[in-house]
């Protein structure tokens, strides 16, 4: 993953909330085999989080406190899914396909990476925006600038991920349906949907039953997409 490695490690203090999240992801990277499907996603997400931390340090966000809070609450949802699966419990539906197929020999690394990104962006990001609004006592509109900057970074990184993890030309010829499947998912569209979902959830804060139903349906829908992305290939 040479393209992804181009990002410099941030100077975020290890004891800061972002530093704590980074330490946890690095520990997971060391603990899991490189071919493990969740490990593939973890390596990608670690680079994203390192880059966000570096840009926060460099003043690349209009509100560093809001950006750091969003980044940490966002990452904690992934780490919570990891802990839940490790305890033998059922993680959110959006994450289940990745944990179920993580060792399947017929699933390629790019599929694992995109399935993890799909779960995290399609489900966790909207909830992290709402969590951040509650934590900071603000409205979603106050986070839109930071949200867009994080989203732009993710979209740019997705291009590198596809370049680095896509099977070679000979495999693409043989497995053309795989190319079609992976090309049908877009991080940019998933990011836009996450922002819309966050605004809906914020608007439903006084209707907890409706909000819970909306979250459950969003979780299930993202999980279905993830299962499709992880279709095994011979």
C-alpha positions in Angstrom: 0.0 0.0 0.0 2.7 2.4 -1.1 0.4 5.3 -1.9 -1.3 5.2 1.5 2.1 5.2 3.2 2.9 8.6 1.8 1.1 10.3 4.7 3.4 11.4 7.4 2.7 10.3 11.0 1.1 13.1 13.0 2.6 14.7 16.1 -0.5 14.1 18.1 0.3 13.5 21.7 -0.2 9.8 22.6 -2.2 10.8 25.7 -4.6 13.0 23.7 -8.0 11.4 22.7 -6.8 11.1 19.1 -3.4 9.7 20.3 -5.3 7.1 22.4 -7.3 6.0 19.3 -4.2 5.8 17.2 -2.5 3.6 19.8 -5.4 1.2 19.8 -5.4 0.9 16.0 -1.7 0.3 16.0 -2.1 -2.4 18.6 -4.7 -4.1 16.4 -2.4 -3.8 13.4 0.3 -5.7 15.3 -2.1 -8.3 16.6 -3.9 -9.4 13.4 -2.4 -11.2 10.4 -1.9 -8.9 7.4 -4.4 -10.9 5.3 -7.2 -10.7 7.8 -10.1 -8.7 6.3 -10.6 -6.5 9.3 -6.8 -5.9 9.5 -6.9 -4.7 5.9 -9.5 -2.1 6.8 -7.7 -1.2 10.0 -4.5 -0.3 8.1 -6.4 1.9 5.8 -8.3 3.6 8.6 -5.2 4.1 10.7 -3.6 6.1 7.9 -6.7 8.2 7.6 -6.8 8.9 11.3 -3.1 9.8 11.3 -3.6 12.2 8.5 -6.5 13.9 10.2 -4.5 14.2 13.4 -1.6 15.8 11.5 -3.9 18.3 9.7 -5.5 19.3 13.0 -2.0 19.9 14.4 -1.2 22.0 11.3 -4.4 24.2 11.6 -6.1 22.6 8.6 -9.5 22.6 10.3 -11.5 25.8 11.1 -12.5 24.4 14.5 -9.7 22.0 15.8 -11.7 21.0 18.9 -14.8 20.1 16.9 -12.7 18.2 14.3 -10.9 16.2 17.0 -14.1 15.4 18.8 -15.7 14.2 15.6 -12.7 12.2 14.7 -12.5 10.4 18.1 -16.2 9.7 18.4 -16.2 8.4 14.8 -13.2 6.1 15.5 -14.7 4.8 18.7 -17.7 3.4 16.9 -15.4 1.2 14.8 -13.4 0.2 17.9 -16.6 -0.6 19.7 -17.6 -3.0 16.9 -14.1 -4.7 17.2 -14.6 -5.1 21.0 -18.1 -6.5 20.5 -17.0 -9.0 17.9 -14.0 -10.0 20.1 -16.3 -10.7 23.0 -18.4 -13.1 20.8 -21.3 -10.7 20.6 -23.1 -9.3 17.6 -21.7 -6.0 16.3 -24.0 -3.6 14.4 -25.4 -5.1 11.2 -23.3 -2.9 9.1 -20.1 -4.5 10.5 -21.2 -8.1 10.6 -20.4 -9.1 7.0 -16.8 -7.9 7.4 -16.3 -9.9 10.6 -18.0 -12.9 9.2 -16.0 -13.0 6.0 -12.7 -11.7 7.3 -10.8 -14.9 6.7 -12.6 -16.0 3.5 -10.0 -16.9 0.8 -12.3 -15.8 -2.0 -12.6 -12.2 -0.9 -9.9 -9.8 -2.1 -8.2 -7.1 0.0 -9.9 -4.3 -1.9 -13.3 -5.8 -1.0 -12.4 -5.9 2.6 -11.2 -2.3 2.6 -14.3 -1.0 0.9 -16.7 -3.1 3.0 -15.1 -1.5 6.1 -15.3 2.0 4.7 -18.9 1.3 3.7 -19.9 0.3 7.3 -18.0 3.2 8.8 -19.1 5.9 6.5 -22.6 4.6 5.7 -23.6 4.0 9.3 -21.1 5.3 11.9 -20.4 8.7 10.5 -23.9 10.0 10.8 -24.1 8.8 14.4 -20.7 10.3 15.2 -22.0 13.7 13.9 -24.9 13.5 16.2 -22.7 12.4 19.1 -20.4 15.3 18.5 -23.3 17.8 18.4 -24.4 16.5 21.8 -20.8 16.6 23.2 -20.2 20.1 22.1 -23.7 21.5 22.4 -23.9 22.6 18.8 -26.0 22.0 15.7 -24.9 19.9 12.7 -24.5 23.0 10.6 -21.6 24.0 12.9 -19.7 20.9 11.9 -20.3 21.0 8.2 -17.0 22.6 7.3 -15.0 20.0 9.3 -17.2 17.2 8.0 -16.5 18.3 4.4 -12.8 18.5 5.0 -12.7 15.0 6.4 -14.9 13.7 3.6 -12.6 15.3 0.9 -9.6 13.5 2.5 -11.5 10.2 2.5 -12.5 10.5 -1.2 -8.9 11.3 -2.2 -7.6 8.4 -0.2 -10.2 6.0 -1.7 -8.5 6.6 -5.1 -5.2 5.5 -3.7 -6.8 2.5 -2.0 -8.3 1.3 -5.3 -5.0 1.7 -7.1 -3.1 -0.2 -4.4 -5.5 -3.0 -3.7 -7.2 -3.6 -7.1 -6.2 -7.0 -8.6 -3.7 -6.8 -11.5 -4.8 -6.5 -15.2 -4.7 -10.3 -15.7 -7.1 -10.9 -12.8 -9.4 -8.0 -13.9 -9.8 -9.7 -17.2 -10.8 -13.0 -15.6 -12.9 -11.4 -12.9 -14.6 -8.6 -14.7 -17.8 -8.9 -12.6 -15.6 -8.1 -9.6 -14.5 -4.8 -11.3 -18.2 -4.0 -12.0 -19.2 -4.8 -8.4 -16.5 -2.6 -6.8 -17.1 0.2 -9.2 -20.7 0.4 -8.3 -20.0 1.7 -4.8 -19.0 5.4 -4.2 -17.5 6.8 -1.1 -18.5 10.3 -2.2 -22.2 9.3 -2.4 -21.9 7.4 0.9 -20.5 10.5 2.5 -23.3 12.7 1.2 -25.9 10.2 2.4 -24.2 10.2 5.9 -24.6 14.0 6.2 -28.2 13.8 5.2 -28.8 10.9 7.7 -27.1 13.0 10.5 -29.4 15.9 9.8 -32.5 13.6 9.9 -31.4 12.0 13.1 -30.8 15.4 14.7 -34.2 16.5 13.6 -35.7 13.3 15.2 -34.1 13.9 18.6 -37.5 14.6 20.2 -38.9 11.5 18.6 -36.7 8.7 20.0 -38.8 5.8 18.8 -38.7 7.1 15.2 -35.0 7.9 15.5 -34.3 4.4 16.7 -36.3 2.9 13.8 -34.4 5.1 11.4 -31.0 4.0 12.9 -32.0 0.3 12.7 -33.0 0.5 9.1 -29.9 2.5 8.1 -27.8 -0.1 9.9 -29.5 -3.0 8.1 -29.3 -1.3 4.7 -25.6 -0.6 5.0 -25.0 -4.1 6.1 -26.7 -5.4 3.0 -24.4 -3.3 0.8 -21.4 -4.6 2.7 -22.5 -8.2 2.2 -22.7 -7.5 -1.6 -19.3 -5.9 -1.6 -17.8 -9.0 0.0 -19.2 -11.5 -2.6 -16.5 -14.2 -2.8 -14.7 -14.9 -6.1 -13.0 -18.0 -7.3 
